[in-house]
Structure formats: C-alpha cells, structure tokens
C-alpha cells in the first residue's frame, strides 16, 4: 500500500511540475497534448500532465478509502503499516 501511495504522489507531483514547466517556458500555454481521433473526427484531447494529476489523485483517493475500510473491519486489531 505504501508503494502505491508513493506512486500516486509521484504522479500528482510530476503532473503539477509538468504544467508549471509549460506555463513558465511557453508563455503561459500548456503544450503537452495527446489528440485522439480518426481522420477529421476528434474524440478526446488530453493534457499529459493532467492525466498524471488525475490518475494520481484517483489512486491516492482509493488508497485512503481502502485503508479506512481495512481499519474499520478490524477494530480490536493493531494497525500494521508498510512504513
């Protein structure tokens, strides 16, 4: 669980730093996009840094949620962490 939490935090930090670098070096613009589509039809356009922030945030949320459920399930047991 600790490794997954660290991975989530790294994804969030990496995405934030990526957006900051874009804003500083490209006159306030964000330039790291993935454009998904076929021909002239565009389905989605993703900002790569925002993908890291979003996926990292969702993963961190799940880690916290699952840890809370684990602690509730065993109220008398000592809590064992990966730290």
Secondary structure, 3 states (H helix, E strand, C coil): CHHHHHHHHHHHHHHHHHHHHHHHHCCCCCCCEEEEEECCEEEEEEEHHHHHHHHHHHHHHHHHHHHHHHHHHCCCCCCCCCC
